[in-house]
Amino acid sequence: MTDEELWGQVRAGEGEAFGQLFERHAQAVFAYCLRRTGTWAVAEDLMSVVFMETWRKRTSVVVERSLLPWLYSVALGVTRNHQRSRSRYRAALGRVPRPDPDGDHADDVARRVDAEARTRAVIAELEKLPAGDREVLEMSAWSDLSQAQIAQVLGLPVGTVKSRLARAQRTVRGALVEEAL
């Protein structure tokens, strides 16, 4: 059977046809991901993501002759996302202060205790927020997503994201200011 014929069955929800396409193209997608990442384990994970996305989008994708070009386009996006994530992670690690080997250990311990107390206070305030407000605030602060991206991830209008974010920031900021007094 051709990819096009199998894809017609996949669009109808037939998992066995999808399995045949997987068997046919998994090695090529894996090799592509491996060349882009240089790591076997990461390439295997990303290959899985490519095929998961393929299954998820099966009703909206039209295949003419071969599925492979579309799989490569998905793999390109998946590997780019992975590389961006690694870059953000490395940048975050670069911002982590390194202890001064000649500094006083007691000062470092005191700073850590203070930081832990502040972190617990922030988490306590976050737990008081409604779930929707908390999700938006966490995505904004921790996931480096724009308001439009948060709206897309959560399936909300951008205006809703903006109002939830503003309300959550106001609530947390107010509670932390009161606590500091």
Steps between C-alpha positions, in 0.01 A plus 500: 500500500614853435537761775204682352278190525617423853447862600137477386456213745683693773267796452214257557659409835661170409795456734642202309552716190675757716723224634595404146590862422700514820694187405559641153630842608617478862863430411519800265344732759728362771808555281389856427448575871833337583685715247337813643558415868802270506352290781335158456268527799385851409448395138282209612292730720461757224408231246220396737381860520499524119276195467279610788448835323435314175226294662357806672475693171390207287162651414643828372802375304469408135763260365587487133716198413737495802453592865875546548526869396231591751671291769825685430324836539360389835843368602655834407257682730543248780880516486493881485279507810739263673799716411323816621414325824862393549618854427260644759614237750868579440429873527315443828791296634732782401299738716531279808750660732802290577630501854817692566758242610666761721173628652359430842295179503273635775393791278413257223292287738316807628423612143367156415278490809361844415444400138323182605272695734415747221436213260265331747314831542460538123379141463252548783359806325485320166303216659233751608436609141222349292640225275451700178680806636782286637551317169525826309741653753723190508515479121586867477765494770651155459442386143612811312176510301336813361139575584396389151685170544343446843159565345574241233624239750200544730244552222397841634456842345804727544285747695416232756868418538583870550233548767591179683869591493439852628270374777747229605795740502303754702389237753844344548680835508255640756524194725879499492518872577268450799713210622816711480344767724 
